[in-house]
């Protein structure tokens, strides 16, 4: 029975006890109902406190984490090993304070001999920006108590809260809204060419292949040769979206269903800081802690920012922008020929690259370090240059980890036909629900509409990097572990 049913039972028993005291042991039944209600409310309260602790932990609010775990431990020391997690939180707080004290000490810089000429400075568009005040990131709260307990169990198994709860990063929260100029020409900044691991030889793969525009030997690139954005042609097809119940880390919103996607072209890498700077004349990435670099993915961009970038890129390439509107009221013109975000279905199809396993390379999470930047041990809690790990079978890099990636869809339940027929090119739920999502401005979890994030990030554990795992965030969220990749609309055959 749920809380509402017990409440109704209690009301009826109280009425019965008032009319006929002691009738058929009603007082004893009432006491039992009260105990059940108390236990339900306590469990609910513990789940709420744990959710607060998880969100605060990912925001690195260590003192607040200790305080919340202290409340959990006071209610039920045995709840998901709250006593052990409290101790881990206290140790993390002490370490964070020591680190802060060390960072506060002035650095000693040795004197340099004079030189004949000053070294050349990098472009202003990609130059490291000054440190900014950090504010909490948004991460998707778990959907139920069972998942929260599972995450806590994982935390204990791998040695402590600091690794297993994901360790989101402190953010550089920008409060300004992206600009929406009226057909103003964008003055591109000069950005150096993206360097990194050479992409998989597409010619050696049966499909897909690197997009070759206008039958030239040179692959299609955007926004410019100074910061190439290469696209991979995917043939489209039918696949099983979602994850089976038995998959480690599976959650209730990952229901397996058949989906058919049309052919599309997707960028082989996440959009880089150089590419962003070339179009937007700025670099929003958090440089103070992780360092700015033209070949790292752009970070600290909201879903709205991504839409603005893609529209500007479309205009720059003399293509029809795919989006119109402002704020959260964005319309997708599906007859456009410009650049856009992938849908959630397109993203998972591209990530899987023909596989039906937890990861594009199989189910063995121990091999994940070969394909993605994730977790403290593998990523040092920082973004890394794109294409620094192995690609999936279709030549796409960083589909597991590095930065979370925005997709087009609003978050909500999958549309799953009762007949089992494949859903064709889905782009989100029919009715967009309000869901639990972190609001960094209010510093708490709120119920609002959210956009989907995919792929996991450098701060996440392995279960958050699975092909089918879903995350969500407010459309205006700017987070140091969030970026995106682009789709180039293909010409109709």
C-alpha positions in Angstrom: 0.0 0.0 0.0 1.2 3.5 -0.7 1.0 6.5 1.7 -2.4 7.6 0.4 -3.9 4.2 1.0 -2.6 4.1 4.5 -3.9 7.6 5.2 -7.4 6.6 4.0 -7.2 3.4 6.2 -6.2 5.6 9.2 -9.1 8.0 8.6 -11.6 5.1 8.5 -10.2 3.5 11.6 -10.3 6.8 13.5 -14.0 7.2 12.5 -14.7 3.6 13.6 -12.8 4.1 16.9 -14.8 7.3 17.6 -18.1 5.6 17.0 -17.4 2.2 18.6 -14.2 2.3 20.8 -12.5 -1.1 20.7 -14.6 -2.5 17.9 -12.8 -5.6 16.6 -9.5 -4.4 18.0 -9.6 -1.1 16.0 -7.2 0.6 18.3 -4.5 -1.9 17.7 -5.1 -1.7 14.0 -4.9 2.1 14.2 -1.5 1.8 16.0 -0.2 -0.5 13.2 -1.4 1.9 10.5 0.4 4.8 12.4 3.6 2.7 12.4 3.4 2.0 8.7 2.8 5.6 7.9 5.7 6.7 10.0 8.0 4.2 8.2 6.8 5.4 4.8 7.3 9.0 5.7 10.7 8.3 7.1 11.8 6.4 4.0 10.5 9.3 1.9 12.4 11.8 4.0 15.6 9.7 3.8 15.3 9.6 0.0 14.8 13.3 -0.2 17.8 14.0 2.0 20.0 11.6 0.0 18.9 13.4 -3.2 20.0 16.7 -1.7 23.3 15.2 -0.7 23.9 13.8 -4.1 23.2 17.1 -5.8 25.3 19.0 -3.3 28.1 16.5 -3.7 28.3 17.0 -7.5 28.4 20.8 -6.8 31.3 20.2 -4.4 29.4 21.8 -1.5 31.3 19.7 0.9 30.1 21.3 4.2 26.5 21.0 3.1 27.0 17.4 2.1 28.3 16.6 5.6 25.4 18.3 7.2 22.8 16.4 5.1 24.5 13.0 5.7 24.5 13.8 9.4 20.7 14.2 9.2 20.5 10.9 7.4 22.7 9.1 9.9 20.7 10.5 12.8 17.5 9.1 11.4 18.8 5.7 10.3 22.6 4.9 10.6 22.0 1.7 8.6 20.3 3.5 5.6 22.5 2.6 2.6 25.6 2.8 4.9 25.0 6.4 5.8 27.5 6.2 8.6 30.3 5.2 6.2 29.3 7.8 3.6 29.2 10.4 6.3 32.8 9.6 7.2 33.8 9.7 3.6 32.1 13.1 3.2 34.0 14.4 6.3 37.3 13.2 4.9 36.5 14.8 1.5 35.7 18.1 3.2 39.0 18.0 5.1 40.9 17.3 1.9 39.0 20.1 0.1 39.9 22.6 2.9 43.5 21.6 2.8 43.6 22.0 -1.0 41.9 25.4 -0.7 44.5 26.5 1.8 47.3 25.4 -0.5 45.8 27.2 -3.5 45.4 30.4 -1.4 49.2 30.6 -0.8 50.9 32.9 -3.3 52.9 31.2 -6.0 56.6 32.0 -6.3 57.5 32.8 -9.9 61.2 32.8 -10.7 62.5 35.9 -12.4 62.9 35.5 -16.2 65.8 37.1 -18.1 64.8 39.8 -20.6 64.2 38.7 -24.1 64.6 40.5 -27.4 60.9 40.2 -28.2 57.7 39.1 -26.4 56.2 35.8 -27.5 53.2 35.9 -29.7 49.9 35.8 -27.8 47.1 33.4 -28.7 43.9 34.6 -30.4 41.6 36.5 -28.0 38.8 34.2 -29.0 40.6 31.1 -27.5 42.8 32.8 -24.9 42.3 31.6 -21.4 39.7 33.6 -19.6 40.0 34.9 -16.0 38.6 32.7 -13.3 34.9 33.2 -12.6 32.9 32.6 -9.5 31.6 29.1 -9.5 28.0 28.0 -9.0 26.4 24.5 -8.8 26.0 22.3 -11.9 22.9 20.5 -12.9 22.8 16.8 -12.9 19.9 14.5 -13.3 18.4 13.4 -10.0 17.7 9.7 -9.7 14.1 8.7 -10.5 13.4 6.5 -7.5 14.7 5.3 -4.1 15.9 2.0 -5.6 18.3 3.8 -8.0 19.6 6.0 -5.2 20.3 3.0 -3.0 22.0 1.2 -5.9 24.3 4.2 -6.5 25.2 4.3 -2.8 26.0 0.6 -2.9 28.3 1.3 -5.8 29.9 4.1 -3.9 30.8 1.7 -1.1 32.0 -1.0 -3.4 34.5 1.2 -5.3 35.9 2.9 -2.3 34.1 6.0 -1.4 31.6 8.7 -2.2 34.1 11.0 -3.9 34.3 8.6 -6.9 31.0 6.9 -7.2 28.5 9.8 -6.9 29.9 11.2 -10.1 31.8 14.2 -8.8 30.4 16.9 -11.0 32.5 20.0 -11.2 32.1 23.5 -9.8 30.7 25.6 -12.6 31.3 28.9 -14.1 27.7 30.0 -14.3 27.0 32.8 -16.8 23.7 34.6 -16.3 23.6 36.5 -19.6 21.2 35.2 -22.2 22.6 34.4 -25.7 22.2 37.1 -28.3 19.7 36.8 -31.2 20.9 39.4 -33.8 18.8 40.1 -36.8 20.9 38.8 -39.8 24.0 40.7 -38.6 27.2 39.4 -40.2 29.3 37.5 -37.8 33.0 38.5 -37.7 34.9 35.2 -37.3 37.8 35.0 -35.0 41.0 33.4 -36.2 41.2 30.0 -34.5 44.1 27.5 -34.9 43.4 24.2 -36.6 42.2 21.5 -34.3 44.8 19.0 -33.5 44.5 15.5 -32.0 44.3 11.9 -32.9 43.7 11.2 -36.6 40.2 10.0 -37.3 39.5 6.4 -38.3 40.1 5.9 -42.1 36.5 6.0 -43.3 37.4 4.3 -46.6 38.3 1.2 -44.7 34.8 0.9 -43.2 31.9 -0.5 -45.3 29.6 2.3 -44.0 29.3 5.0 -43.0 31.9 7.2 -44.8 33.2 10.6 -44.3 30.9 13.1 -46.0 32.4 14.3 -49.3 30.6 17.4 -50.6 30.5 18.2 -54.3 32.4 15.1 -55.2 35.7 16.6 -54.1 38.6 14.6 -52.6 38.6 17.0 -49.7 35.9 16.1 -47.0 33.2 18.6 -46.2 34.4 20.8 -43.4 32.7 23.5 -41.3 33.0 26.2 -40.1 36.4 26.7 -41.7 39.7 25.0 -42.4 41.2 26.8 -39.4 38.9 24.7 -37.2 37.5 21.9 -39.3 34.2 20.2 -38.3 34.1 16.9 -40.1 30.9 14.9 -40.6 30.2 11.2 -40.9 27.4 10.0 -43.1 25.2 7.5 -41.3 22.9 5.3 -43.4 19.9 5.2 -41.1 18.0 2.1 -40.1 16.0 0.3 -37.4 17.5 -0.4 -34.0 16.5 -1.2 -30.4 16.7 2.0 -28.4 16.9 1.7 -24.6 18.5 -0.9 -22.3 17.4 -4.3 -21.0 16.5 -4.6 -17.3 19.5 -6.9 -16.7 22.0 -4.3 -17.9 24.2 -2.9 -15.1 23.0 0.6 -14.3 19.6 0.2 -16.1 17.0 2.7 -15.1 13.2 2.8 -15.5 13.3 5.5 -18.2 15.4 3.3 -20.6 12.6 1.2 -21.9 13.6 -0.9 -24.9 11.6 -0.2 -28.1 12.2 -0.2 -31.8 13.1 3.0 -33.6 13.7 3.8 -37.2 16.0 6.8 -38.1 16.5 8.3 -41.5 20.0 8.9 -42.9 21.9 11.8 -41.3 25.4 13.3 -41.1 26.9 13.8 -37.6 30.1 15.5 -36.5 32.8 13.0 -35.7 33.8 15.1 -32.6 32.1 17.3 -30.0 32.1 21.0 -31.0 35.5 22.3 -30.0 36.5 25.6 -28.4 38.2 26.7 -31.6 35.0 26.0 -33.6 32.8 27.8 -31.1 35.2 30.8 -31.1 35.3 31.0 -34.8 31.5 31.5 -35.0 30.7 33.2 -31.7 33.8 35.4 -31.1 34.1 34.1 -27.5 35.1 31.1 -25.5 32.7 30.3 -22.6 34.6 27.3 -21.4 35.8 27.2 -17.8 39.5 27.8 -18.1 40.6 28.4 -14.5 40.5 24.8 -13.4 40.8 22.8 -16.6 42.6 25.1 -19.0 41.4 26.4 -22.3 42.6 24.7 -25.4 41.3 25.1 -29.0 41.0 21.3 -29.5 39.1 20.6 -26.3 35.3 20.5 -26.4 33.5 23.8 -25.7 32.1 23.7 -22.2 29.7 25.7 -20.1 27.2 26.2 -22.9 23.4 25.8 -22.4 20.9 24.2 -24.8 19.9 27.6 -25.9 23.5 28.6 -26.6 23.9 25.5 -28.7 20.8 26.5 -30.7 22.3 30.0 -31.3 25.6 28.6 -32.4 24.1 26.2 -34.9 21.9 29.0 -36.4 24.9 31.3 -36.7 26.9 28.5 -38.3 24.1 27.8 -40.8 24.1 31.5 -41.8 27.9 31.6 -42.0 27.8 28.6 -44.4 24.9 30.2 -46.4 22.4 27.6 -45.3 18.9 27.9 -44.0 18.9 28.0 -40.1 17.0 25.1 -38.6 15.6 27.0 -35.5 13.5 30.0 -34.9 12.2 31.6 -31.7 13.8 32.6 -28.4 14.3 31.1 -24.9 12.4 27.9 -24.5 10.0 28.6 -27.3 12.2 27.2 -30.1 10.7 25.8 -33.3 12.5 23.3 -35.5 12.1 23.9 -39.2 12.5 20.4 -40.5 12.8 21.6 -44.1 16.1 23.5 -43.3 19.4 22.7 -44.9 21.6 24.0 -42.1 23.1 22.6 -38.9 21.1 21.3 -35.9 21.3 19.2 -32.7 20.8 15.4 -33.0 17.6 14.0 -31.7 17.9 11.6 -28.8 17.2 8.7 -31.1 19.8 9.8 -33.6 22.4 10.2 -30.9 21.9 6.7 -29.4 21.9 5.2 -32.9 25.2 6.9 -33.7 26.7 6.0 -30.3 25.7 2.3 -30.6 27.2 2.0 -34.1 25.3 -1.2 -34.8 25.8 -2.7 -31.3 23.2 -3.6 -28.7 25.6 -3.8 -25.8 26.0 -1.4 -22.8 28.8 0.4 -24.6 29.6 0.7 -28.3 32.5 -1.8 -27.9 30.7 -4.3 -25.7 29.6 -4.8 -22.1 33.0 -4.9 -20.4 33.3 -1.6 -18.5 37.0 -2.3 -17.8 37.7 -1.3 -21.4 35.9 2.0 -21.2 39.2 3.9 -20.5 40.2 3.1 -24.1 37.2 4.9 -25.5 36.3 7.7 -23.1 37.4 10.2 -20.5 35.5 9.6 -17.3 35.9 9.4 -13.5 38.7 10.7 -11.4 41.2 7.9 -12.2 40.9 8.3 -16.0 40.1 12.0 -16.6 41.4 13.8 -13.5 38.0 15.6 -13.6 38.8 17.6 -16.6 37.8 17.7 -20.3 40.4 16.5 -22.8 41.2 17.2 -26.4 38.7 15.6 -28.7 39.6 12.3 -30.5 42.1 11.5 -27.8 40.6 8.0 -27.4 39.5 5.2 -29.7 36.4 6.0 -31.9 33.4 3.7 -32.1 33.0 1.4 -35.2 31.5 4.3 -37.2 34.4 6.7 -36.6 32.7 8.8 -33.9 34.9 10.0 -31.0 34.0 10.8 -27.3 30.5 9.3 -27.5 31.3 7.9 -24.0 32.5 10.7 -21.7 34.5 13.8 -22.0 31.5 16.2 -21.9 27.7 15.5 -21.7 26.0 16.4 -25.0 22.8 18.3 -25.5 20.2 16.8 -27.9 17.1 18.3 -29.3 14.4 16.4 -27.3 12.5 17.5 -24.2 12.9 14.8 -21.5 10.0 12.5 -21.0 8.8 8.9 -21.3 9.6 7.2 -24.6 6.8 6.9 -27.1 6.4 3.1 -27.3 3.6 1.7 -29.5 1.7 -1.2 -28.0 2.0 -3.0 -31.3 5.8 -3.1 -31.0 6.1 -1.3 -34.4 9.2 0.9 -34.9 8.7 4.6 -34.1 9.9 6.6 -37.1 12.3 9.6 -36.4 11.1 10.4 -32.9 11.9 13.8 -31.5 10.6 13.8 -28.0 7.5 13.0 -25.9 4.0 13.9 -27.2 3.3 15.7 -23.9 6.3 17.3 -22.2 6.1 16.6 -18.5 7.6 18.6 -15.6 10.3 16.5 -13.9 12.7 16.8 -11.0 15.7 18.8 -12.3 18.5 20.8 -10.6 18.1 24.6 -10.8 21.4 26.3 -10.1 19.9 29.7 -9.6 17.5 28.4 -6.9 20.2 26.0 -5.6 17.7 23.2 -5.3 15.8 20.5 -7.2 12.6 21.9 -8.9 9.9 20.5 -11.2 10.2 22.0 -14.6 10.6 20.9 -18.2 14.0 19.7 -19.1 16.1 18.9 -22.2 17.9 15.6 -22.7 21.7 15.2 -22.2 23.6 12.2 -23.4 26.9 10.4 -23.2 28.1 11.1 -19.7 31.1 13.3 -18.8 34.6 13.3 -17.4 33.2 13.5 -13.9 30.9 10.5 -14.1 31.2 6.8 -13.3 31.1 4.1 -15.9 27.3 3.4 -15.6 26.6 7.0 -16.7 28.5 6.5 -19.9 26.3 3.6 -21.3 24.8 4.0 -24.8 21.3 4.1 -23.4 21.6 6.2 -20.2 19.6 9.4 -20.1 20.3 12.6 -18.3 18.5 16.0 -18.3 19.0 19.7 -17.5 17.2 23.0 -17.7 17.5 24.5 -21.2 19.3 27.5 -19.8 21.8 25.5 -17.8 25.5 26.3 -18.4 27.7 23.6 -16.9 31.4 23.0 -17.0 30.9 19.4 -18.1 28.3 20.0 -20.8 28.9 20.5 -24.5 27.3 19.2 -27.7 27.9 17.9 -31.3 26.3 18.9 -34.5 24.3 17.4 -37.3 24.5 18.7 -40.9 21.3 18.4 -42.7 21.8 16.2 -45.8 20.4 17.2 -49.2 17.3 15.2 -50.2 18.1 12.5 -52.7 
